[in-house]
Amino acid sequence: MIKLYWSPRSRSFTTLWLMEESGLPYERVLTDITTGAQKAPDYLKINPMGKVPALTDGDAALAEAAAICAYIADRYPETRLAPAVTDPRRARYLQWLFFSPGCIEPAIIQIFTKIEIPTSTAAWGSATQVFDVLDAALEKGPWILGEEFSAADVVIGAGLNFAVRLFKMVPSRPAFDAYLARCMTRPAFQRAEKIAAG
């Protein structure tokens, strides 16, 4: 049985949404970060970083939201959440799947903390560049790979939901608003929001 370790109002939303999109049976294990549950010795065996989310699937255990999304999409191809390894779209899928943790999240932190980092030093370039590149990619729509929804949309959509809609850390743009509106109409997104709200 797949077990998803999660906490409300956290990055766990990404994996809640992914699991709801997958249609796979899974158990949600509340790991309430407000009580320090993520620092319990048993949980640290699953994720030594003491963060949520994390996932176990039989003998497999992993953390990091994008990695969990990649694992589920690949381990369970019947979910149709990722292009096959032989599909040429796989390259772009992987790029966008890891764009959120590799570029969007650091850009948000840069904006929030107002830290000036030379673009030649920052792996993500600059916050402006990150959101300009994402804006251009989302304009084509409806999804990051075109017509087919994938786990990359879960990761990108959850990141934008956090940064633009919920916390307004990143200025809204028409392409972001339209993309988020499409994400929010998905029944799995709605179920995940209801779960996350408690």
N, C-alpha and C positions, 0 to 999 in steps of 0.2 A: 504494500500500500504506500502510495506517495504521501508524505507528510510535509506540509508547508508551515514553517515557523514564521510567525508574523506578529506585527503589533499595529494597532490603529495609528493613524496620522504619521506614517513613516514611508520609507521607500518600499515597504511591503506591498503597497498598492499595485506596483508594476506586476508583481508575481501573482497577486490575487486575480488581477485582470487576465493575465496569461493563462492561469489555471482554469478560469471560467471560460475563456475562449477555447481551450483545449477540449473541453467536454469529458475529460478524464476524471474518474473518481479520485478524490483526494481528501485527506484529513487536515483540517486547519488546527494548528497547535498555537494557541495564544502565548506569546512571549512578550509580556507587557514591559516595554522599556521604561515606563514611568516608575516601575517597582524594582528595576534592576535585574529582572529575570534573565536578561541577555548575558549577565555575568556569572550565572550559575555554572558550576563545574561541568554538569552534564551537557549544557548548551555549548560551552566553550569547546567541548570535544567535537561538536559539529562545525562551529564557526569560531575559531580562536580569536577573531577580531571582536567578538562580542557585539555584533551588529545583526540587525534583521534586514532582509529576510534570509532564511536558509531553507534547505530542502533535503529530505532523505527519500530514497527510492530503493527499497531493499538494502543492499550493502553499499550503495552509492550515497555520498553526502557531499553537498557543496553549498557555497554561499555566493553572494554578489548577484544582484537582480538580473543583469544582462546574461550572465553565465547560466543562471537558472532557466531563463527563457531559451537560450541556445540549447541547453541540455534537453529540455522537454520537447522542443520542436524537432530535434534530431533523433532522440530516443524513441519518440512516438510519431513516426512520419504520417500515420493515419490522421493526425490532427491537421495536416496540411498548413502548418504555420511557418514552413520554410521551404525554399526551393531545394530540389535534390542537389546533391554534391556535384552531379554532372551537368546541372543546368547553368548556363552562362550568367543568369541573374544572381547566382549564388554569391559572386564576388561583391556586387553592390549590396546585397542583403547583409553580408557580414560587415561591410563598412558602416552601414546605417545602424545595424544592431549595436555596434560598439561606439557609435558617435555620441550617444547620450552620456555614458559614463566617461568617455575620453575627451569630449569637447563641451557638451551642454553643461554638465555639472560643474566643471572647472570655470566655465564662463560665468555661470550664475554666482559662484563664490567670488570671482573677480569683481563682478558688479556689486554684490552685497557688501564686500569688505572694502571696496574702492582701492584695492591694491593695484599699483601700476607695475606691470611686468612687461619687459620688452617682448615684442611679438616674435623676435628671433629666438628667445629663450623659452617662451611658453609653448608647450606641445600643441595647444589648441589655437595658437596664433593670437587672436584677440577675441573678446566677447563680440564685438561688432562683426568680425569676419564669420564667426560661428553662426550667428543668427542670420546674416546675409546669405550664407551658403545654404542653410536650412530653408530659408524663405524661398529661394530659387528652386530648390528640390520639391518643396511642397506645392508650389504654384501649379505644377503639372497635374498632380492628383490622379485619382482620388486618394491613392495611398503612396507610400514612399517608393514602391516598386512599380507603380502604375495601377493597373486594375485589380491586382491581387493583394489582399490584406495578408500581413505576415507578422511574425513575432517582432520584427524590427519596428512595426507600427505601434506595437504595445509599448516598447521601450521609448521610442520617440514621443508617442502620444502621452504617456505617463509623465515624461520629463516636461513637456510643454504644459500639461495640465497643472503640474506643480508650480512651474515658473511663471506662467502667464495668467492662468485662470484663478488659482487658489491664492497665491501669495503676491501676484503682481510685481514680481522681481524683474521681469523682462517686459518691455513695452509690447503691447499687442500689435499685430500686423494682420492685414486682411487674409493672407494665406494661412497664418496660424489660426485665426478665428474660424475659418472655414474648415480646416483640418480637424480642429478640436470639436467642432459641431458634429462632424461625421463620426469621430471617435465616440462621442457622448451618446449617439443614437444606437450604438451597438448594445444589444441586450447584455453581453458579457461585461461591458464597461459598467452598465447600470447595476448589475448584480454585485460587482466588485465594490462599487461606491457604497451600496447599501451595507455590505459586509463591513467595510472599513469604518462606516459611521456607527457601527455597533447596533 
